Every structure is written in structure tokens, then in C-alpha cells.
Amino acid sequence: FLFFFFQAEDGIRDSVASRGLGDVYKRQVSTQSTWGFQSEGMIKLHYFDVAGRAESIRLLLHYAGVKFEDIRYKMEEWPKMKEKFELKQMPVLEIDGKQYCQSYAIMEFLGAKYGFLPKCHDELYRCLFVMNTAEDVYMKAFLGVHSLSPLDPKAKEETLKKLLEVEGPLALGAIEKKLKENCSKDFIVGCKYTIADFYLLGFYASILNIPDFNKAFAEKIKTKYPLLQAYADKRMIDFNPFYKKCLVKLHYFDMPGRAEMIRMMLKFKKVPFEDVRIKFADWPALKTSGKFELQQVPVMECAPCGITIGQSDAIMHRFGVKFGLLPLDKPEKLYKVVWFCNTIKDIMETCGKVGFAPMPEEAKKKMRETLFTQTAPVFFQAMENKFKANSSSCYLVGKSYTIADFYIMGAYRSFLTNPMFPEFKELLAKYPLLLAYMEKQNLLLQLNLSPLITLLRYKKKKKKK
């Protein structure tokens, strides 16, 4: 599990024939940001064409949405290239020509820069405990597989046996214990990604499809450490686009509806996905096919692995956490976000019933009248008041996007501007702040821009004049 992740940082790796995951996950230069953020300088990552010690750095940069050039050297190129690096070893991170070396130092540097280094002393200790425990196993594996291999086959066999049966289980047991004691089983430390997660996921990525020692180690994890295995399986899904292993599919009808907020969020965060639009005529057969767990949509599917995520609220919260759109560390702000989401959801559900629910026309007419004369005015006035009290006129809550913004914009496109509900046009005119916000956001999201970027461009253009 841990071995091929830590392929020599000091140039000893020159003589090793195995290419690790280089043949399986060979990638070109990484110039596209998956999560929608930008780097402030030209970033290059230098390493061999394997996963090795650079993989955790690649994963961190990828998850943070930082554009970087993934420079991979062939083994025969290394003797000539090593002189250009300060310590004559890799990985080396280069930012605008300045070199940063030593994988531990790079991880802590990037962790501090992009918010993955805990500020809590205890959490920082647990991060470094996990990383150093993994490092101990690497050193013993390196000794057994490479240093002793050509010299003493018997010593190699004994070293690896001890590692697989004693030292490895001791380390993995300690790491799984830390995971078990953590407040969340989704992350190694705390309730969000830290450098320790990227470190361990780099291990996990490095072991896939590797024979001999790593295969035996992987089997031991699967059978002896189910919590650690489940953690790795779940977290690696986040990096399927990076490894180009999977295509995300969003299943819904050919209309905005409940899927629109999800589509908008994914597009804004630049997550590639297939927008599968189901025809109403095809739905009865699909509904009972067993493909959709709750026999309803929207559903997100990870193909070809087939993992599905249902319930629009659950999808929004799941990816809201992933993309930093749900302020879990700020209860008051979180309350406001969820308040907006549920208030908007109440209006959408009533619109759905009025438009599509099988009920007597008289009942629909009464429900519609109640919606536009009682419910919607109260709800819109409350939202107008909260929006007016917010610190920014660009967002519903706080000074950046949250899932609440995508909820209300999904409703705007699905119902509030839908010809089926002309009453909304007259009603929204009574809430000018909310209406102006939605009209502006609709335009910005169509162009995939944020208010901040638009403001900066405007100021830059005005300065030139």
C-alpha cells in the first residue's frame, strides 16, 4: 500500500526499472483547472513519469484547482537534468522560476497556501503522525525491494516478510486507529481535506495495478483494515477526473427542474459531466429498471464504476462541502444558507405540484391561488429582508458563492421565469433587490463568471482609461 508512493526522492530511483503508475495513469501537461480556481504564478512540478513522491502534490494541486505543468522525466534523462536542481533530487515545485524541494516541505507549504494545513495544534500533530508513520514503512520497503534486491535475495525476502507480517500491520493499524478516533470517517483528520489525506491517497493511487509486494500489501489492507480501505475508495472518487477513470453523468428530464441548480454548480466549478436528458416517454421503463435506487431523478452517476448519488438536496450538500460552498465551520452562516435553500425548495415543490401533480383541477386552482396570494409573497419578502441585511449584494449569504445561490438560480430558471407561471413576473417586481440579484447572477452564470472577476475586470479596464 505505501511502497511505490515513496519512490526515491534522492535520485536513487534512477536504477529502478518499475514505472509504477506511469504507464497506467500517464498524463499530459495539466493546464485545466477542475475546480475553477486559478494560480497566481506559473507553476511547474518536476518528477519522474511515475506516481511516487510527487503524487500527493499532484492531488493537492488538482483538488485546489491550481493550474500547473506536470513535467515528467524519463529515467535516461535524469543524469543530465539533476544538476539543475538544488539538492539533485525530485520532486521539485517551481513557481515563477523559484524552486521548492523536499516533498514534506512542499506539502506543508502548499497546505498552508491553499488551506489544507490545520491551524489546530492537535490536528497538525495527527496529520504529521500519519505521514511519518507511512514514511517509516516506505524506508523499510525501499531497503527490502531496492537496496537489498540485487545484493542479497534472501535478505530481501526476510525484510519484506517482516514488513508484510509485522511492521506494515503495526503502521496500518495505527493509521486506522487515528481514522476511527477522528470526528469523521471521510477524512483522516478533522472534517475536511488536510495534507494527510493527499499523502495517503497518493499511497493508494500508487499501489493500483502494481504486482508482487504492493499487490500483497493491498490485499492485506482490504481484508484486515476495512475502515481504511473504505476511506480510500470513497476519497479516490474525488480524483476520478484527474485519473480520467470515470465520467460523471447527471440524469434528469429535458427541462431545468431540480437538476438545474446541480448543472449550474458543476459548470461553474468546471467539473466535466454528461448531461443525460431523459424523455418522458422513456421514463416508465427506466424508473423500474433498477438503475435508480429511489426510482426518481436527478441522479448523479460515476461511470463506468456505476456509483450513484440520489436526492437533489443530498447532491447539493455533498458537492457543496467538496467545493467549499457550504460553510460547515460557521454555524450562523450555515443556518442562513440552509434557510434560503429550504425556503426556495418550498416554493419549487408547490410549483411542481401545481404544474405536474395528478390532482383535480379545482384543487390545483386553489393551491395556485394560495401560492401567489399568501405563500410566495411572505417567502419572497423574508428572502428580500435577509438579502438586504447581507454584507454583499452579490451573494445571498456572505461574500462568496454558497449552494443557496445555485438553489435560487435553479428556481429562477425552472419556475420564476417559466411561462407556466406568469404570476411570478408581477410578484417579483415587488422585490427589486432580489430580482436585480437574480437577473445579474443569471447573466454571470451563463458566462461562467463570478461577481468578483467581473468587478476586477471592470476596475482594470477603468484604470487603463
GUFIBA-734279 format. One record per residue (C-alpha): residue number from 0; residue in three letters; x, y, z. Coordinates in pm, whole numbers. Layout:
N
 roro pamar     c1     c2     c3
  NUM   ALA      X      Y      Z
...
//
This chain:
465
 roro pamar     c1     c2     c3
    0   PHE      0      0      0
    1   LEU    270    251     95
    2   PHE    569    145   -107
    3   PHE    553    276   -458
    4   PHE    424    609   -340
    5   PHE    764    687   -192
    6   GLN    996    614   -481
    7   ALA   1328    774   -408
    8   GLU   1345   1142   -354
    9   ASP   1722   1148   -376
   10   GLY   1796   1016   -724
   11   ILE   1842    654   -612
   12   ARG   1529    588   -817
   13   ASP   1749    613  -1131
   14   SER   1835    246  -1128
   15   VAL   1482    113  -1068
   16   ALA   1307    -37  -1370
   17   SER    947    -30  -1244
   18   ARG    745    263  -1377
   19   GLY    480    247  -1104
   20   LEU    160    405  -1233
   21   GLY    333    594  -1511
   22   ASP    207    351  -1775
   23   VAL   -142    334  -1627
   24   TYR   -211    698  -1550
   25   LYS     22    879  -1787
   26   ARG    -99   1235  -1827
   27   GLN    -12   1533  -2039
   28   VAL     57   1882  -1903
   29   SER   -213   1978  -1653
   30   THR   -336   2313  -1777
   31   GLN   -707   2288  -1699
   32   SER   -837   2370  -1354
   33   THR  -1101   2118  -1248
   34   TRP  -1248   2307   -957
   35   GLY  -1246   2656  -1104
   36   PHE   -967   2832   -916
   37   GLN   -656   2994  -1065
   38   SER   -290   3004   -963
   39   GLU   -119   3338   -920
   40   GLY    205   3235  -1097
   41   MET    340   2981  -1342
   42   ILE    371   2653  -1151
   43   LYS    575   2352  -1264
   44   LEU    611   2019  -1088
   45   HIS    922   1819  -1182
   46   TYR    934   1442  -1124
   47   PHE    971   1106  -1298
   48   ASP    689    960  -1506
   49   VAL    555    763  -1210
   50   ALA    329    836   -916
   51   GLY    596    822   -645
   52   ARG    657   1107   -405
   53   ALA    503   1362   -642
   54   GLU    156   1206   -646
   55   SER     37   1365   -322
   56   ILE    150   1704   -453
   57   ARG    -33   1648   -783
   58   LEU   -350   1551   -600
   59   LEU   -336   1855   -372
   60   LEU   -283   2096   -661
   61   HIS   -556   1928   -863
   62   TYR   -808   1939   -578
   63   ALA   -725   2306   -509
   64   GLY   -789   2379   -876
   65   VAL   -438   2516   -931
   66   LYS   -309   2514  -1286
   67   PHE     33   2353  -1308
   68   GLU    265   2197  -1562
   69   ASP    320   1831  -1474
   70   ILE    674   1776  -1610
   71   ARG    768   1406  -1621
   72   TYR   1121   1291  -1692
   73   LYS   1231    965  -1844
   74   MET   1491    775  -1643
   75   GLU   1755    819  -1913
   76   GLU   1706   1198  -1897
   77   TRP   1772   1222  -1525
   78   PRO   2157   1223  -1517
   79   LYS   2165   1533  -1737
   80   MET   1874   1708  -1566
   81   LYS   1967   1658  -1199
   82   GLU   2230   1936  -1199
   83   LYS   1958   2200  -1244
   84   PHE   1802   2114   -905
   85   GLU   1932   2241   -574
   86   LEU   1957   1905   -394
   87   LYS   1998   1699   -715
   88   GLN   1670   1523   -639
   89   MET   1296   1539   -709
   90   PRO   1013   1622   -672
   91   VAL   1075   1991   -723
   92   LEU    800   2252   -730
   93   GLU    882   2559   -936
   94   ILE    683   2882   -902
   95   ASP    782   3164  -1137
   96   GLY   1132   3022  -1155
   97   LYS   1180   2975   -779
   98   GLN   1243   2614   -673
   99   TYR   1093   2437   -373
  100   CYS   1221   2088   -289
  101   GLN   1172   1812    -29
  102   SER    827   1656    -61
  103   TYR    737   1708    308
  104   ALA    830   2076    291
  105   ILE    638   2118    -37
  106   MET    326   1955    110
  107   GLU    331   2179    418
  108   PHE    399   2487    203
  109   LEU    108   2411    -31
  110   GLY   -110   2303    261
  111   ALA    -59   2641    428
  112   LYS   -106   2825     97
  113   TYR   -434   2657     -1
  114   GLY   -591   2587    338
  115   PHE   -504   2219    389
  116   LEU   -268   2264    685
  117   PRO   -458   2253   1016
  118   LYS   -421   2554   1246
  119   CYS   -517   2344   1548
  120   HIS   -205   2201   1716
  121   ASP   -364   1864   1786
  122   GLU   -487   1823   1427
  123   LEU   -147   1922   1290
  124   TYR     14   1659   1514
  125   ARG   -223   1390   1385
  126   CYS   -150   1488   1024
  127   LEU    224   1458   1075
  128   PHE    182   1138   1277
  129   VAL      4    970    986
  130   MET    252   1099    729
  131   ASN    559   1000    931
  132   THR    416    656   1009
  133   ALA    370    600    636
  134   GLU    725    724    577
  135   ASP    864    466    821
  136   VAL    706    186    618
  137   TYR    845    332    298
  138   MET   1202    334    426
  139   LYS   1181    -34    520
  140   ALA   1014   -124    191
  141   PHE   1276     68     -4
  142   LEU   1552   -116    179
  143   GLY   1393   -454    113
  144   VAL   1291   -412   -251
  145   HIS   1570   -198   -396
  146   SER   1879   -176   -178
  147   LEU   1897   -547    -89
  148   SER   1740   -687   -405
  149   PRO   2047   -717   -632
  150   LEU   2284   -799   -344
  151   ASP   2111  -1046   -117
  152   PRO   1785  -1210   -233
  153   LYS   1747  -1392     98
  154   ALA   1778  -1069    299
  155   LYS   1523   -910     68
  156   GLU   1277  -1193    128
  157   GLU   1320  -1172    506
  158   THR   1285   -793    510
  159   LEU    967   -799    303
  160   LYS    819  -1082    510
  161   LYS    878   -884    829
  162   LEU    730   -574    666
  163   LEU    417   -758    548
  164   GLU    359   -953    868
  165   VAL    481   -723   1148
  166   GLU    591   -369   1066
  167   GLY    334   -293    797
  168   PRO     33   -410   1003
  169   LEU    163   -214   1302
  170   ALA    174    107   1095
  171   LEU   -157     48    919
  172   GLY   -323    -42   1247
  173   ALA   -206    288   1396
  174   ILE   -332    486   1097
  175   GLU   -670    310   1100
  176   LYS   -695    381   1473
  177   LYS   -647    752   1404
  178   LEU   -921    733   1140
  179   LYS  -1153    552   1381
  180   GLU  -1093    816   1650
  181   ASN  -1150   1106   1410
  182   CYS  -1476   1304   1416
  183   SER  -1538   1199   1053
  184   LYS  -1459    868    883
  185   ASP  -1446   1053    550
  186   PHE  -1117   1224    633
  187   ILE   -805   1128    826
  188   VAL   -800   1444   1038
  189   GLY  -1095   1675   1106
  190   CYS  -1394   1713    875
  191   LYS  -1222   1825    554
  192   TYR   -914   1757    344
  193   THR   -573   1806    502
  194   ILE   -224   1729    373
  195   ALA   -250   1388    544
  196   ASP   -537   1288    311
  197   PHE   -343   1378     -2
  198   TYR    -44   1188    135
  199   LEU   -240    869    199
  200   LEU   -435    895   -126
  201   GLY   -104    923   -306
  202   PHE    -13    589   -148
  203   TYR   -342    441   -259
  204   ALA   -304    562   -617
  205   SER     48    426   -636
  206   ILE    -46     72   -543
  207   LEU   -315     17   -808
  208   ASN   -216   -240  -1073
  209   ILE    130   -288   -918
  210   PRO    232   -656   -885
  211   ASP    430   -852   -623
  212   PHE    491   -663   -298
  213   ASN    228   -394   -348
  214   LYS    -39   -642   -452
  215   ALA     16   -841   -133
  216   PHE      8   -522     73
  217   ALA   -314   -409    -96
  218   GLU   -482   -741    -21
  219   LYS   -384   -710    344
  220   ILE   -544   -365    365
  221   LYS   -865   -492    207
  222   THR   -902   -785    446
  223   LYS   -751   -651    770
  224   TYR   -827   -278    758
  225   PRO  -1178   -231    614
  226   LEU  -1221    121    755
  227   LEU   -901    239    586
  228   GLN   -999     65    261
  229   ALA  -1347    222    264
  230   TYR  -1193    564    329
  231   ALA   -952    528     37
  232   ASP  -1223    400   -201
  233   LYS  -1457    687   -112
  234   ARG  -1198    963   -132
  235   MET  -1041    844   -458
  236   ILE  -1374    908   -631
  237   ASP  -1293   1278   -591
  238   PHE   -995   1230   -821
  239   ASN  -1155   1021  -1094
  240   PRO  -1145   1317  -1338
  241   PHE   -773   1359  -1260
  242   TYR   -705    996  -1349
  243   LYS   -959   1007  -1631
  244   LYS  -1109    687  -1495
  245   CYS  -1465    799  -1486
  246   LEU  -1720   1024  -1643
  247   VAL  -1978   1192  -1423
  248   LYS  -2330   1168  -1559
  249   LEU  -2627   1370  -1439
  250   HIS  -2961   1206  -1516
  251   TYR  -3277   1417  -1534
  252   PHE  -3558   1513  -1767
  253   ASP  -3506   1751  -2057
  254   MET  -3606   2052  -1850
  255   PRO  -3448   2270  -1577
  256   GLY  -3635   2145  -1268
  257   ARG  -3448   2007   -969
  258   ALA  -3139   1931  -1175
  259   GLU  -3075   2289  -1288
  260   MET  -2902   2400   -969
  261   ILE  -2674   2096   -991
  262   ARG  -2592   2163  -1357
  263   MET  -2513   2527  -1278
  264   MET  -2290   2438   -985
  265   LEU  -2093   2176  -1180
  266   LYS  -2048   2406  -1480
  267   PHE  -1939   2695  -1260
  268   LYS  -1681   2474  -1087
  269   LYS  -1568   2347  -1429
  270   VAL  -1643   1982  -1349
  271   PRO  -1683   1784  -1673
  272   PHE  -2007   1586  -1680
  273   GLU  -2252   1431  -1925
  274   ASP  -2592   1597  -1905
  275   VAL  -2821   1299  -1970
  276   ARG  -3170   1423  -2059
  277   ILE  -3445   1164  -2020
  278   LYS  -3751   1174  -2243
  279   PHE  -4081   1144  -2059
  280   ALA  -4178    852  -2284
  281   ASP  -3868    660  -2171
  282   TRP  -3911    725  -1800
  283   PRO  -4159    445  -1703
  284   ALA  -3917    176  -1828
  285   LEU  -3611    346  -1675
  286   LYS  -3789    401  -1343
  287   THR  -3839     27  -1286
  288   SER  -3510    -83  -1442
  289   GLY  -3324    -83  -1110
  290   LYS  -3080    181  -1234
  291   PHE  -3212    446   -995
  292   GLU  -3226    344   -630
  293   LEU  -3530    553   -533
  294   GLN  -3695    536   -878
  295   GLN  -3658    910   -916
  296   VAL  -3422   1170  -1061
  297   PRO  -3199   1371  -1053
  298   VAL  -2926   1113  -1002
  299   MET  -2552   1156  -1043
  300   GLU  -2366    854  -1175
  301   CYS  -1996    782  -1185
  302   ALA  -1932    572  -1497
  303   PRO  -1801    311  -1553
  304   CYS  -1786    228  -1179
  305   GLY  -2163    276  -1155
  306   ILE  -2173    453   -818
  307   THR  -2488    667   -799
  308   ILE  -2587    959   -577
  309   GLY  -2954   1048   -546
  310   GLN  -3171   1316   -382
  311   SER  -3108   1668   -512
  312   ASP  -3057   1816   -163
  313   ALA  -2805   1544    -75
  314   ILE  -2619   1600   -404
  315   MET  -2601   1975   -346
  316   HIS  -2476   1933     11
  317   ARG  -2226   1665    -86
  318   PHE  -2070   1879   -358
  319   GLY  -2124   2195   -155
  320   VAL  -1882   2055    103
  321   LYS  -1646   1938   -171
  322   PHE  -1633   2277   -345
  323   GLY  -1631   2494    -33
  324   LEU  -1987   2617    -94
  325   LEU  -2121   2506    244
  326   PRO  -1972   2686    550
  327   LEU  -1964   2394    793
  328   ASP  -1726   2578   1027
  329   LYS  -1959   2878   1069
  330   PRO  -2293   2767   1223
  331   GLU  -2471   3103   1185
  332   LYS  -2373   3134    820
  333   LEU  -2462   2768    763
  334   TYR  -2806   2829    912
  335   LYS  -2869   3117    668
  336   VAL  -2757   2906    370
  337   VAL  -2985   2615    464
  338   TRP  -3269   2860    544
  339   PHE  -3253   3002    190
  340   CYS  -3229   2652     39
  341   ASN  -3536   2526    222
  342   THR  -3740   2841    161
  343   ILE  -3669   2819   -211
  344   LYS  -3737   2445   -207
  345   ASP  -4083   2504    -53
  346   ILE  -4175   2736   -341
  347   MET  -4037   2494   -603
  348   GLU  -4227   2198   -457
  349   THR  -4555   2388   -465
  350   CYS  -4488   2494   -825
  351   GLY  -4416   2132   -913
  352   LYS  -4747   2019   -765
  353   VAL  -4940   2295   -941
  354   GLY  -4776   2217  -1273
  355   PHE  -4745   1839  -1277
  356   ALA  -4915   1664   -982
  357   PRO  -5217   1444  -1072
  358   MET  -5497   1616   -879
  359   PRO  -5836   1770   -958
  360   GLU  -5818   2100  -1144
  361   GLU  -6018   2272   -871
  362   ALA  -5761   2168   -610
  363   LYS  -5477   2289   -836
  364   LYS  -5650   2621   -887
  365   LYS  -5689   2672   -511
  366   MET  -5327   2571   -447
  367   ARG  -5208   2813   -715
  368   GLU  -5412   3098   -569
  369   THR  -5271   3029   -221
  370   LEU  -4917   3018   -361
  371   PHE  -4932   3360   -527
  372   THR  -5151   3546   -278
  373   GLN  -5017   3409     51
  374   THR  -4714   3176     49
  375   ALA  -4486   3327   -216
  376   PRO  -4528   3693   -103
  377   VAL  -4439   3601    255
  378   PHE  -4140   3392    145
  379   PHE  -4005   3647   -104
  380   GLN  -4038   3930    147
  381   ALA  -3843   3727    403
  382   MET  -3572   3650    146
  383   GLU  -3558   4015     38
  384   ASN  -3506   4118    402
  385   LYS  -3226   3866    461
  386   PHE  -3060   3954    132
  387   LYS  -3075   4324    215
  388   ALA  -2908   4256    550
  389   ASN  -2624   4055    391
  390   SER  -2275   4202    378
  391   SER  -2262   4170     -2
  392   SER  -2517   4248   -271
  393   CYS  -2355   3988   -499
  394   TYR  -2446   3679   -295
  395   LEU  -2732   3559    -77
  396   VAL  -2508   3472    220
  397   GLY  -2166   3614    297
  398   LYS  -1919   3739     39
  399   SER  -1884   3433   -182
  400   TYR  -2095   3168   -354
  401   THR  -2277   2910   -145
  402   ILE  -2521   2641   -251
  403   ALA  -2800   2888   -169
  404   ASP  -2706   3096   -475
  405   PHE  -2737   2793   -701
  406   TYR  -3065   2690   -535
  407   ILE  -3233   3023   -607
  408   MET  -3087   3043   -959
  409   GLY  -3213   2692  -1029
  410   ALA  -3558   2809   -917
  411   TYR  -3523   3124  -1128
  412   ARG  -3466   2925  -1445
  413   SER  -3711   2648  -1360
  414   PHE  -4016   2832  -1233
  415   LEU  -3970   3203  -1169
  416   THR  -3927   3280  -1541
  417   ASN  -4135   2988  -1665
  418   PRO  -4430   3083  -1894
  419   MET  -4639   2832  -1698
  420   PHE  -4624   3073  -1404
  421   PRO  -4668   3428  -1542
  422   GLU  -4772   3547  -1195
  423   PHE  -4409   3543  -1081
  424   LYS  -4318   3835  -1310
  425   GLU  -4558   4072  -1140
  426   LEU  -4481   3934   -795
  427   LEU  -4100   3962   -824
  428   ALA  -4128   4325   -931
  429   LYS  -4226   4399   -569
  430   TYR  -3886   4277   -450
  431   PRO  -3638   4483   -655
  432   LEU  -3321   4385   -468
  433   LEU  -3386   4013   -505
  434   LEU  -3492   4050   -868
  435   ALA  -3183   4254   -961
  436   TYR  -2961   3997   -789
  437   MET  -3118   3707   -981
  438   GLU  -3103   3883  -1317
  439   LYS  -2736   3969  -1263
  440   GLN  -2647   3620  -1145
  441   ASN  -2829   3462  -1436
  442   LEU  -2610   3656  -1678
  443   LEU  -2288   3590  -1485
  444   LEU  -2354   3218  -1456
  445   GLN  -2436   3195  -1827
  446   LEU  -2092   3342  -1893
  447   ASN  -1943   3129  -1610
  448   LEU  -1811   3440  -1436
  449   SER  -1815   3543  -1072
  450   PRO  -1905   3892   -950
  451   LEU  -1551   3933   -815
  452   ILE  -1388   3855  -1150
  453   THR  -1631   4091  -1326
  454   LEU  -1554   4370  -1078
  455   LEU  -1177   4323  -1115
  456   ARG  -1204   4331  -1494
  457   TYR  -1414   4647  -1476
  458   LYS  -1165   4819  -1245
  459   LYS   -873   4716  -1464
  460   LYS  -1048   4849  -1774
  461   LYS  -1139   5174  -1597
  462   LYS   -778   5218  -1478
  463   LYS   -646   5185  -1834
  464   LYS   -882   5462  -1947
//
